[in-house]
Amino acid sequence: MSRVIPFSDPPYLCGIPSPYYTASHREWQRTCRTFIQENLIQHAIDWERDGSVPEDVFCKFAAANMLVPCLPAPLPVKWLKGLGIHDILGVIKVDDWDYIHTAIFADEVCRSGLQGPSASLTTGYSFAIPPILEFGSRQLQQRFLPDLLLGKKRICIAITEPEAGSDVAGIQTTASRTADGKHYVVNGTKKWITNGIWSSYATMAVRTSGPGPAGLSLLLVPLLDYPGVSMRHIKVAGHLTSGTTFIGLDEVKVPVENLIGEEGQGMRYIMTNFNHERLTIAIGATRQARVALAAAFEYCMQREAFGKTLMEQPVVRHRLAKAGALLESQWAWIEQFVYQMTKLTKAEADVELGGLTALAKAQAGIVLDECARCAVLLFGGNGFTTTGRGEIAERIYREVPGARVPGGSEDVMLDLAVRQLVKNYKSKTKLLERPKGSSKL
């Protein structure tokens, strides 16, 4: 059994048996960790201090096809093979990829404890490409997917606005057809758009007709150096390297062929897409909680106060125990969740797990908050300092809102989860009802 700092890795990596991981998953984890450690994790905190990730890092990931794991499983095998991508790092064929492979990747890229460096590489690819794959027309896919899947061009997901965050139905950015019907003219603003500042395109939510969800559509909007588009970097409390962006759209002409799917179906597409986003956020936040708690555990084994190590103080062990129980319970739920994803079709998972995905994302933020606060308190003054031994705890604690707000704010997620469970319950109950006028037998 491996000797590791308690809580620093999931149980399956600490010699504890697990029913979920096959030989393929374990080989992928080892290979994935080696690549990501070398090309991301070992430099992550330095890049976060500097406020940017070197551009060549994205190119390295793209060249190794290590952006592909960002996509939801199953992978778009036909597209990938058509572009010459048959396997990932030589250890897993794209045909054999499942959601557990995806979860391993999402966990490994966050092992630094910081979301910014990994988000700078993955967010746009993860969440902006899937709607094109699932709902885009053949011509739209042929025009854009080759460069996007190969990482030759970058893309972002642009939903949120200054006046419409979790309330997606309140989006105000408009896309009106020109008189000749050949273009949409887009006007409005988008805010808190991760990766926007580097992106050639955005998968953008726009209002193509009246108010409410029925008036929303998805449009592939050109960004970099495109007439009418302005972008500026936004400084946020954490995720300093992720490229958080404000986008201004002033009379931006976009070909009607850039419509993703059908007009008026944008809300449905967005809600479907959110499930992958929320699950990967939950996985990343749980890894951040793990890094924070493990760092605190190690510190308490070494730090002395009142004539003994902190770990010898019952109150310290009590605090670590409470946070650890939340952490491992959350991870066990995520593992179960991801396993269920491998056994359900996407349509089934969207119905059966959609509400629970929101709940898992919300709970991950709550667990991260508890573990990060625990770490800061146990590090003491060091945990309140931006340099030195407690730097990682201070940085993770600053990033807690970055897990609890993006992808659907926590309170909205909790409410959505229960509403979806009620909806499913009523739907299934109705199927059991006896039609009126039928025999009691």
C-alpha positions, -999 to +999 in steps of 0.1 A: +000+000+000+014+034-010+026+057+018+010+091+010-002+121+030-037+113+042-064+128+019-038+138-008-051+113-034-084+094-040-085+060-022-081+040-054-046+056-058-037+048-023-039+010-026-076+008-016-097-016-037-123+001-060-150-015-082-149+013-108-114+014-122-103-011-149-067-017-161-074+008-189-084+035-164-053+029-142-029+029-171-045+061-184-042+077-149-005+069-147+003+082-182-020+112-178-004+122-145+031+120-160+023+142-189+003+168-169+029+169-141+056+177-166+037+202-187+013+219-162+014+210-125+050+216-117+048+252-131+012+260-122+018+281-091+045+301-108+023+309-137-006+318-114+018+342-096+028+357-129-009+359-140-005+340-173+002+306-188+027+306-217+010+303-250+032+273-260+016+252-232-018+251-251+002+241-282+019+213-263-014+199-251-030+203-286+000+185-303-003+156-279-041+155-284-044+162-247-073+186-252-095+158-265-100+144-229-119+176-221-148+165-242-177+145-227-177+108-233-182+090-255-158+109-277-167+120-313-148+090-327-157+095-364-145+131-363-113+123-344-103+094-366-110+116-397-084+140-383-059+113-376-065+110-339-069+073-330-056+072-294-046+095-265-010+093-255-008+059-270-025+041-241-062+045-248-080+042-281-106+069-287-132+041-293-127+028-257-129+061-239-156+064-212-166+090-186-142+075-160-113+084-183-128+119-185-131+122-148-095+110-143-083+138-166-105+164-149-090+154-115-054+153-127-054+187-143-064+203-109-037+186-088-019+219-083-049+230-063-054+260-086-081+262-112-066+290-133-038+272-151-059+242-161-089+264-170-067+285-193-063+253-215-095+234-211-126+255-205-134+266-240-126+232-255-147+214-229-179+235-231-179+254-264-172+225-288-199+200-276-229+220-288-214+222-323-208+184-322-242+176-310-265+202-326-245+219-354-253+214-391-229+193-412-216+224-430-210+242-397-191+213-383-170+209-415-161+246-414-150+249-378-144+215-361-111+205-378-093+236-365-110+235-331-105+198-324-069+200-334-063+231-312-054+253-342-081+278-332-095+285-297-131+289-287-150+299-256-185+295-243-203+328-239-235+326-219-232+350-190-240+387-192-237+416-167-275+413-160-279+376-166-258+350-148-276+319-135-308+333-149-300+322-185-335+330-197-328+367-189-301+370-216-304+404-234-278+401-262-297+402-294-292+386-329-314+401-355-316+390-391-307+415-418-332+424-445-317+400-470-317+372-444-280+364-449-267+376-416-275+381-379-265+414-364-254+408-328-256+435-301-249+432-264-223+423-239-209+391-223-191+390-190-169+366-170-162+346-202-133+322-195-107+320-223-125+347-242-095+370-246-076+343-267-105+329-286-112+331-323-148+321-318-175+319-291-204+295-288-227+323-278-262+325-264-282+352-281-319+363-283-333+358-318-369+365-309-392+374-279-386+372-242-380+341-221-363+308-229-381+303-262-364+333-277-329+320-272-306+305-298-269+295-300-247+312-325-210+307-334-197+342-333-162+352-345-142+372-319-105+380-324-099+410-347-136+408-359-154+440-367-176+452-339-161+429-313-141+444-283-126+423-255-108+431-223-094+411-195-113+411-161-094+408-129-111+383-105-102+371-070-089+337-082-084+318-115-059+346-123-046+328-154-079+316-169-084+346-192-117+359-177-131+383-203-156+411-209-169+410-245-186+439-262-207+433-294-216+463-315-234+456-348-215+424-353-225+407-386-225+369-384-235+346-413-268+328-407-249+296-415-233+300-380-265+292-362-260+261-341-291+239-345-324+256-347-336+291-337-354+291-304-338+259-292-309+276-274-322+271-239-325+234-244-290+231-259-275+252-230-292+231-203-279+199-219-244+213-222-244+224-185-244+188-172-209+182-185-197+216-173-212+211-138-198+176-134-163+186-143-165+216-120-175+193-092-145+170-099-121+199-100-134+215-069-132+182-050-095+179-060-089+215-048-105+205-015-082+175-014-051+196-020-061+221+007-068+194+033-037+174+026-015+205+028-031+213+062-026+177+074+011+177+065+016+211+082-001+199+114+023+170+116+052+194+116+041+226+133+046+228+170+026+250+194+021+248+232+049+222+234+036+197+210+027+193+173-007+206+162-016+171+153-014+161+190-041+187+198-076+170+199-093+201+185-071+200+154-078+163+148-115+170+152-114+198+126-094+176+101-118+147+107-149+167+099-135+181+067-121+148+057-154+130+061-170+156+038-142+153+013-143+115+010-181+113+010-181+138-019-155+119-039-174+086-033-205+103-047-186+116-078-171+082-085-206+066-083-220+094-105-193+090-131-198+052-132-235+058-138-226+080-167-209+050-183-240+029-181-266+054-193-271+070-227-268+108-228-305+112-232-311+090-201-284+107-181-298+141-189-331+131-174-321+109-145-289+127-135-295+163-146-309+176-113-283+155-094-255+170-114-265+204-102-266+190-067-232+174-070-218+207-083-233+227-054-221+202-028-186+202-042-185+240-036-197+235-001-171+208+006-143+230-009-154+259+013-152+237+044-118+222+035-103+255+024-114+272+056-101+243+076-067+246+059-065+284+064-074+281+101-049+254+108-021+272+089-029+302+111-011+333+100+007+314+073-027+306+058-035+344+056-003+351+038+001+352+000+036+337+001+054+311+021+042+278+036+005+287+036+004+302+001-015+273-014-042+274+013-046+311+009-049+308-029-074+279-027-095+298-002-096+328-025-109+305-053-138+290-034-163+314-050-150+303-084-165+269-077-197+281-060-208+307-086-197+298-122-217+271-140-248+280-119-247+297-086-250+274-056-285+284-044-298+282-080-283+247-083-298+235-050-332+247-061-328+233-096-319+199-083-350+195-062-373+209-090-358+184-114-363+155-089-400+166-084-405+168-121-391+133-126-412+119-097-444+134-112-436+121-146-429+085-134-460+086-111-482+097-140-470+066-160-483+044-132-518+060-130-547+040-143-564+057-173-599+070-165-627+046-174-604+015-174-611-016-154-599-016-118-585-050-125 
